[in-house]
Amino acid sequence: MLVSEIMLQQTPVVRVLPVWEEWLRRWPEPAALAREPAGEAVRAWGRLGYPRRALRLHAAAAAIERDHGGRVPQDYAELLGLPGVGSYTAAAVAAFAFGRRETVVDTNIRRVHARLFSGSALPAPALTAAEMRLAAELLPSDAGSSVRWNASVMELGALVCTARAPKCAVCPVRDRCAWLAAGEPPPSYTPKGQAWHGTDRQVRGGVMAVLRLADSPVPAEMFRQAPADLGFEAAGIGVPLAALHRLNCAPEQLERALAGLLEDGLAELHQGGYRLPA
């Protein structure tokens, strides 16, 4: 549950599922992951994006092995103390994995609450204290009902009360919906997706694709010079390296990407080249 919750942060289920299945096949227990180098977690992360999450999962596995006898803690506060675990993830794992009464508030739940109770097409761009208070007030008092409530509202938002095309005709609570009663007013803002093409994130992703396939440190020159000028085929990284160079990024952007990966612990210098962390 902890692995899936962290993988699903900002990543759709369809992309997460095959990586999650392979991850649990390889590391069925936290101790198994903790014994591996952090770089192996980053390598197995593949193209899920935001690979720092892989480092946090590895650190969480080490903390679970060291401080919790190798078992994922059930208590919200203890979960919150694990590396990379925020308030939502701690609440979701405590509720859905261990049946605890916790206030779980994700994007889908926020949207249902906004429409059903506030009459707004969308929740505020960022989670507010008022939203958390409302969610806590709505949560049933007994643990079993609270878990079902959290799961039900989340599924309602994911399958019926969707962001772009809500299926109001089949909604089981349409008669109580403040947004429908108000005439379905439009949202007060336009959600904007994160840019990708041409960004530092894209260049970082290109560098990481090279490092994931490399079985030895990659010399800096391979990143900085055109592929035609280098004999890189034997290193087994020709395809991702060529893809990185096709981005035609500015030299300073590549340097920012390399420096940022080192700073974030996603890469390290070894024998004059770049590699995943040991």
C-alpha positions as CSV (number, residue, x, y, z in Angstrom):
1,M,0.0,0.0,0.0
2,L,2.8,2.4,0.9
3,V,4.6,1.7,-2.4
4,S,1.4,2.3,-4.5
5,E,0.5,5.5,-2.7
6,I,3.9,7.0,-3.3
7,M,4.0,5.8,-6.9
8,L,0.5,7.2,-7.6
9,Q,1.5,10.8,-6.5
10,Q,1.1,12.8,-9.7
11,T,1.1,9.7,-11.8
12,P,-1.9,7.8,-13.3
13,V,-2.7,4.2,-12.4
14,V,-2.2,2.9,-16.0
15,R,1.5,4.0,-15.8
16,V,2.0,2.9,-12.2
17,L,0.6,-0.6,-12.4
18,P,3.3,-2.5,-14.3
19,V,6.1,-0.8,-12.4
20,W,4.4,-1.5,-9.0
21,E,3.9,-5.2,-9.9
22,E,7.6,-5.6,-10.9
23,W,8.7,-3.6,-7.8
24,L,6.8,-5.9,-5.4
25,R,7.9,-9.0,-7.2
26,R,11.5,-7.9,-6.7
27,W,11.1,-6.4,-3.2
28,P,8.1,-8.0,-1.5
29,E,9.3,-6.7,1.9
30,P,10.9,-3.4,3.1
31,A,14.0,-5.2,4.2
32,A,14.6,-6.5,0.6
33,L,14.6,-3.0,-0.8
34,A,16.6,-1.6,2.1
35,R,19.4,-4.1,1.3
36,E,19.8,-2.8,-2.2
37,P,21.7,0.4,-3.3
38,A,19.5,3.4,-3.6
39,G,20.5,3.5,-7.3
40,E,18.6,0.3,-7.9
41,A,15.4,1.8,-6.6
42,V,15.9,4.8,-9.0
43,R,16.7,2.4,-11.9
44,A,13.5,0.3,-11.2
45,W,11.5,3.5,-11.0
46,G,11.7,3.7,-14.8
47,R,9.8,6.5,-16.5
48,L,7.3,7.2,-13.7
49,G,8.6,10.7,-13.3
50,Y,9.7,12.6,-10.2
51,P,12.3,9.9,-9.4
52,R,13.1,11.5,-6.0
53,R,10.1,9.5,-4.9
54,A,12.2,6.3,-5.5
55,L,14.9,7.6,-3.2
56,R,12.3,8.4,-0.5
57,L,10.8,4.9,-0.8
58,H,14.3,3.4,-0.4
59,A,14.9,5.6,2.6
60,A,11.5,4.7,4.0
61,A,12.3,1.0,3.6
62,A,15.5,1.5,5.5
63,A,13.7,3.4,8.3
64,I,11.0,0.6,8.5
65,E,13.7,-2.0,8.8
66,R,15.7,0.0,11.4
67,D,13.0,1.5,13.5
68,H,9.9,-0.7,13.1
69,G,11.1,-4.3,12.9
70,G,10.7,-4.5,9.2
71,R,6.9,-3.9,9.2
72,V,5.1,-0.8,7.9
73,P,3.8,1.0,10.9
74,Q,0.0,1.3,11.3
75,D,-0.2,4.5,13.3
76,Y,-0.6,7.8,11.4
77,A,2.1,9.7,13.4
78,E,4.6,6.9,12.9
79,L,3.8,6.7,9.2
80,L,4.2,10.5,8.9
81,G,7.7,10.1,10.4
82,L,8.9,8.0,7.5
83,P,11.0,9.7,4.8
84,G,8.8,11.0,1.9
85,V,5.5,10.3,3.6
86,G,3.2,13.4,3.9
87,S,-0.1,13.8,5.6
88,Y,-2.2,12.4,2.7
89,T,-0.1,9.3,2.3
90,A,0.1,8.6,6.0
91,A,-3.7,9.0,6.3
92,A,-4.4,6.8,3.2
93,V,-2.1,4.0,4.3
94,A,-3.4,4.0,7.9
95,A,-7.0,4.0,6.6
96,F,-6.9,1.7,3.6
97,A,-4.2,-0.7,4.7
98,F,-4.9,-0.9,8.4
99,G,-8.6,0.2,8.8
100,R,-7.8,3.3,10.9
101,R,-10.1,6.2,11.2
102,E,-8.2,9.0,9.4
103,T,-9.3,11.9,7.3
104,V,-8.2,11.1,3.7
105,V,-8.4,14.1,1.3
106,D,-7.2,13.6,-2.3
107,T,-8.0,15.5,-5.5
108,N,-11.1,13.4,-6.1
109,I,-12.5,13.8,-2.6
110,R,-11.8,17.6,-2.7
111,R,-13.8,17.9,-6.0
112,V,-16.8,16.0,-4.6
113,H,-16.9,18.1,-1.5
114,A,-16.6,21.3,-3.5
115,R,-19.5,20.5,-5.7
116,L,-21.7,18.7,-3.2
117,F,-21.4,21.0,-0.3
118,S,-19.9,24.3,-1.5
119,G,-21.5,24.6,-5.0
120,S,-18.1,25.2,-6.7
121,A,-17.2,23.5,-9.9
122,L,-13.7,22.8,-8.6
123,P,-11.9,23.0,-5.3
124,A,-9.4,25.8,-4.6
125,P,-6.0,25.4,-6.4
126,A,-4.4,24.4,-3.1
127,L,-5.8,22.5,-0.2
128,T,-7.2,24.8,2.5
129,A,-7.8,24.5,6.2
130,A,-11.5,24.9,5.6
131,E,-11.5,21.9,3.3
132,M,-9.7,19.8,5.9
133,R,-12.2,20.9,8.6
134,L,-15.2,19.9,6.3
135,A,-13.7,16.5,5.5
136,A,-13.1,15.9,9.2
137,E,-16.7,16.9,10.1
138,L,-18.1,14.5,7.4
139,L,-16.1,11.5,8.5
140,P,-18.1,8.8,10.2
141,S,-17.2,8.2,13.9
142,D,-16.5,4.5,13.7
143,A,-13.4,3.2,12.0
144,G,-15.1,0.7,9.6
145,S,-17.6,3.2,8.3
146,S,-14.9,5.9,8.0
147,V,-12.8,3.7,5.7
148,R,-15.8,2.9,3.5
149,W,-16.7,6.6,3.4
150,N,-13.2,7.6,2.3
151,A,-13.1,4.9,-0.4
152,S,-16.6,5.7,-1.6
153,V,-16.1,9.4,-1.9
154,M,-12.8,8.9,-3.6
155,E,-14.3,6.5,-6.2
156,L,-17.3,8.8,-6.7
157,G,-14.9,11.6,-7.7
158,A,-12.7,9.3,-9.8
159,L,-15.5,7.6,-11.8
160,V,-18.6,9.9,-11.7
161,C,-17.8,13.4,-10.4
162,T,-14.9,13.8,-12.8
163,A,-13.1,17.1,-13.4
164,R,-14.0,17.6,-17.1
165,A,-17.1,15.5,-17.8
166,P,-19.0,14.7,-14.7
167,K,-21.7,12.0,-15.1
168,C,-24.3,13.8,-13.1
169,A,-27.2,11.8,-14.6
170,V,-26.0,8.7,-12.7
171,C,-24.7,10.3,-9.6
172,P,-26.2,8.8,-6.5
173,V,-26.2,12.2,-4.6
174,R,-27.3,14.5,-7.5
175,D,-30.4,15.5,-5.6
176,R,-28.2,16.9,-2.8
177,C,-25.6,18.6,-5.0
178,A,-25.2,22.3,-4.3
179,W,-23.3,22.8,-7.7
180,L,-26.2,21.3,-9.7
181,A,-28.7,23.3,-7.6
182,A,-26.8,26.5,-8.5
183,G,-27.0,25.7,-12.2
184,E,-23.5,24.3,-12.7
185,P,-21.5,27.5,-12.5
186,P,-18.2,27.4,-14.3
187,P,-14.9,27.2,-12.3
188,S,-13.4,30.4,-11.1
189,Y,-10.0,29.5,-12.6
190,T,-8.6,27.3,-15.4
191,P,-6.4,24.4,-14.2
192,K,-3.1,24.4,-16.0
193,G,-1.0,21.3,-16.5
194,Q,2.7,21.3,-15.9
195,A,4.9,22.1,-19.0
196,W,7.3,19.4,-20.1
197,H,8.8,20.0,-23.6
198,G,11.8,22.2,-23.4
199,T,11.9,22.3,-19.6
200,D,14.7,21.4,-17.3
201,R,12.6,18.5,-16.1
202,Q,12.6,17.0,-19.7
203,V,16.4,17.3,-19.8
204,R,16.8,15.7,-16.4
205,G,14.5,12.9,-17.6
206,G,16.8,12.4,-20.6
207,V,19.9,12.2,-18.4
208,M,18.2,9.8,-16.0
209,A,17.2,7.5,-19.0
210,V,20.9,7.2,-19.9
211,L,22.0,6.5,-16.3
212,R,19.3,3.8,-15.8
213,L,20.8,1.8,-18.7
214,A,24.4,2.4,-17.9
215,D,26.3,-0.3,-16.1
216,S,29.3,1.9,-15.5
217,P,29.9,5.7,-15.0
218,V,29.0,7.8,-18.0
219,P,31.7,10.3,-18.9
220,A,30.5,13.9,-18.9
221,E,31.6,14.3,-22.6
222,M,28.9,11.8,-23.6
223,F,26.3,14.2,-22.4
224,R,27.9,17.3,-23.8
225,Q,29.0,16.2,-27.3
226,A,26.9,15.1,-30.2
227,P,26.4,11.3,-30.4
228,A,28.1,11.1,-33.8
229,D,31.3,12.3,-32.2
230,L,31.4,9.6,-29.6
231,G,31.8,5.8,-29.6
232,F,29.1,5.2,-27.1
233,E,27.5,2.1,-28.6
234,A,29.4,-0.4,-26.5
235,A,28.2,1.2,-23.3
236,G,24.6,0.1,-24.1
237,I,23.2,3.6,-23.8
238,G,23.1,4.7,-27.5
239,V,19.3,5.0,-27.8
240,P,18.6,7.2,-24.7
241,L,21.8,9.2,-25.3
242,A,20.8,10.0,-28.8
243,A,17.3,11.0,-27.6
244,L,18.8,13.3,-25.1
245,H,20.9,15.0,-27.8
246,R,17.9,15.4,-30.1
247,L,16.4,17.8,-27.5
248,N,19.1,20.3,-28.6
249,C,19.1,21.8,-25.1
250,A,21.3,24.8,-24.4
251,P,24.6,23.9,-22.7
252,E,23.7,25.8,-19.6
253,Q,20.4,23.8,-19.3
254,L,22.3,20.5,-19.5
255,E,24.7,21.7,-16.8
256,R,21.7,22.7,-14.6
257,A,20.2,19.3,-15.1
258,L,23.4,17.5,-14.2
259,A,24.1,19.7,-11.2
260,G,20.5,19.3,-10.0
261,L,20.6,15.5,-10.2
262,L,23.8,15.5,-8.1
263,E,22.2,17.9,-5.6
264,D,19.1,15.8,-5.3
265,G,21.1,12.6,-4.8
266,L,19.7,11.0,-8.0
267,A,23.2,10.8,-9.5
268,E,26.8,10.8,-8.2
269,L,30.2,11.4,-9.7
270,H,32.5,8.3,-9.8
271,Q,35.7,7.8,-11.6
272,G,35.1,11.0,-13.7
273,G,31.6,10.1,-14.8
274,Y,28.0,10.1,-13.7
275,R,26.1,7.1,-12.3
276,L,23.1,6.3,-10.2
277,P,23.7,6.5,-6.4
278,A,25.4,3.5,-4.8
